[in-house]
């Protein structure tokens, strides 16, 4: 078996070795590799590409993923990836600006982003790797790459991914089952033992169930791109005024013009949303007055998005007498947003909170999604062109509940309302 870098073979696991053997046997042309996160599927694919470049003179092999930036970060920039495996005595040139390696035998290994598919048209690949296949538009394979690979039986393609809902990757997975040209490989985290058992248990406890089953157990969920499950189960009750003897928390997501400022108040004892306001194109002074009135009405503790311009507004509200604990001025960043949203995911999934039939809130929760960063971390976000102000305000409320979130309440026993909407979440 010709693999240029001994270091890869020294650390290889048996599932990688199985695919290498199948690849060298040349009985399979199309490889569907559905493995859990961090299973070293990209490392495997990169080494196969290097091997083929060294073995076949004057040939072109491509690594393609969702975006050009992601390709650069995952394979080119990472010091433990491509450059650590390249056999430098077989390399003629490394082009840093155009992201390709030319070998002394005339073969080329090049990186590409599927976000600009026209840049791939006409490239005469002898073999390709499509990484994060569910994130690549189906037409890139169907219309651009497949016709190139189908020119000769010696050409091949490797698709590596973890699922993201039942999209074109799932359709290809199903179609490949009984096709002798294709082979499917599945590797669950519970099977591989790549993660220590205690770390896997932590991931299971801390990750929403649908994402855990997808990212770690390789399951194709009916709607894994939708983050919040069980939204309709949480719809019950009505808005209500302050009730003496109860305590409240108010969550605020601020905006000035394009987005919306959202103010949500929740009762800590019942975990029920009791008040909802949403408005935009309102100057800061009036916004502050509305927040002060809300917190005064419910004697509530405030949790506010204190990112950027929110920081001085939080300070102004403190000076005005609003109850903002130290943790209540919440700075939203990539690191802090993930646990904030995941706390809300669990609260909705387990029906720990309830809210009235507020269509703007329900629509935002239903459309909310996630994406993988170039470093393959999960980033929660609203779809392009939509808003997440209601989601953030509700998440800040849930954050402000603290230990109240898991205490007994009567709200969970309330009958659900029928949700009148065009979407099913």
Secondary structure by P-SEA (a helix, b strand, c coil): cccccaaaaaaccaaaaaaaaaaaaccccbbbbbcccccaaaaaaaaaaaaaaaccccbbbbcccccaaaaaaccccccccccccccccccccccccccccccccbbbbbbbbcccccccccccccbbbbcccccccccccccccccccccccccbbbbbbccccccaaaaaaaaacccccbbbbbbbccccccccaaaaaaaaacccaaaaaaccccccccccccccccccccbbbccccccccccbbbbbbbbcccbbbbbbbbbccccccccccccccccaaaaaaaaaaaaaaacbbbbcccccaaaaaaaaaaaacccccccccccccaaaaaaaaaaaaaaaaaccccccccaaaaaaaaaccccccccbbbbbbccccccaaaaaaaaaaaaaccccccccccccccccccccccccc
